[in-house]
Amino acid sequence: MLLIILLFVGMYQAAIETFTSGSENSSGVTSTQGISPDVLQWQPLIEKEMKAQDVDMGYLNLVLALIMQESGGRPPDIMQSSESIGLPVNSLQPPDSIHYGIAHFKASLEKAGVKNPQDMDGIKLMLQSYNFGTGFIDYAKKHGGKYTKELAISFSQMQAVKLGWPSYGDTEYVEHVLRYLVLDDGSTTVSAGDYVSEKAKKAVGIALKQQGKPYIWGAVGPNEFDCSGLVIYSYQQAGVSISGRPTTKTMYAGNGNFKPVSRENLKAGDLVIIAFGSQVDHIGIYIGQGKMVHAATDQAPLNKQIYTAQIFGDNYWEAHIRGYRRVQ
């Protein structure tokens, strides 16, 4: 059973989708988090195509999360399907992108042997093959039969050498898609103990729901944000009283609500201070697993919107981090 609760915000449709799992002890996906209105606008066409190709509607949330990762719902090729049929990137318009994307999605499900929407082992294998190509499934079956991060890395390295490319695919594709999904026990990929507090957990969830919204200098939501505005809005909505209109610089100074914290003690909900130039000028909210959600300036990759970024282990971000702060 699929339950869709529709909320209308301005001209956009926002939704939270849930469906019941087939077993009380299953660990399948039941809802999404952080899916943008740009993705949700394609939901009717996605559902129509899934029905036409006889794809279980229980996978709808997974398709929405995949599109959020692939394009954020922005045309032309919202499912990045062009390459799956031998065309150059972004050759397809949304209707054809959805048609061929669902076909590739279905073929990947079948080849990976995914049993149902609660088969998370199979879904992880399928997701990585959506990014790498179904050849990854053959590779995985020769090396234990299940998806692992180590297999993704070794396959990527092998393909890069074979093709003479500097890199091949996204070895973190599974994590990148699953961050937009919630399991049937209410958990995400970040455990409760890794948050600063319950309010911090709420603030992270609120910030993730803003993904895809535009960056506007000085904006504090709810439809547009700058980097410090996203922090203020998320924490205020989570029930934390923040006085005045602190900026990235005042947050970095450790005044009022904001206290220094070391990287060793960093938890989800803490703030990551960034300096693109000689002074600090950017801030994000740490969400665990080496990632932050932030309203990106024109100096950041995928600029002028809210999105999540892998910061630890990434040379670009590591070079610009200047410290961390905890909201009191």
Stockholm file with secondary structure:
# STOCKHOLM 1.0

chainA/1-328         MLLIILLFVGMYQAAIETFTSGSENSSGVTSTQGISPDVLQWQPLIEKEMKAQDVDMGYLNLVLALIMQESGGRPPDIMQSSESIGLPVNSLQPPDSIHYGIAHFKASLEKAGVKNPQDMDGIKLMLQSYNFGTGFIDYAKKHGGKYTKELAISFSQMQAVKLGWPSYGDTEYVEHVLRYLVLDDGSTTVSAGDYVSEKAKKAVGIALKQQGKPYIWGAVGPNEFDCSGLVIYSYQQAGVSISGRPTTKTMYAGNGNFKPVSRENLKAGDLVIIAFGSQVDHIGIYIGQGKMVHAATDQAPLNKQIYTAQIFGDNYWEAHIRGYRRVQ
#=GR chainA/1-328 SS CEEEEEEEETTEEEEEEEECCSSTTCCCEEEESSCCHHHHTTHHHHHHHHHHTTCCGGGHHHHHHHHHHHTTTCSSCTTCCGGGGTCCTTCSCHHHHHHHHHHHHHHHHHHHTCCSTTCHHHHHHHHHHHHHCTHHHHHHHTTTSSCCHHHHHHHHHHHHHHHTCSCCSCTTHHHHHHTTEEETTSCCSSCGGGBSCHHHHHHHHHHHTTTTCBBCTTCBSSSCBCHHHHHHHHHHHTTCCCCSCCCHHHHHHTCTTEEECCGGGCCBTCEEEECSSSSCCEEEEEEETTEEEEECCTTSTTCSBEEEEECTTCHHHHHHEEEEEEEC
#=GC SS_cons         CEEEEEEEETTEEEEEEEECCSSTTCCCEEEESSCCHHHHTTHHHHHHHHHHTTCCGGGHHHHHHHHHHHTTTCSSCTTCCGGGGTCCTTCSCHHHHHHHHHHHHHHHHHHHTCCSTTCHHHHHHHHHHHHHCTHHHHHHHTTTSSCCHHHHHHHHHHHHHHHTCSCCSCTTHHHHHHTTEEETTSCCSSCGGGBSCHHHHHHHHHHHTTTTCBBCTTCBSSSCBCHHHHHHHHHHHTTCCCCSCCCHHHHHHTCTTEEECCGGGCCBTCEEEECSSSSCCEEEEEEETTEEEEECCTTSTTCSBEEEEECTTCHHHHHHEEEEEEEC
//
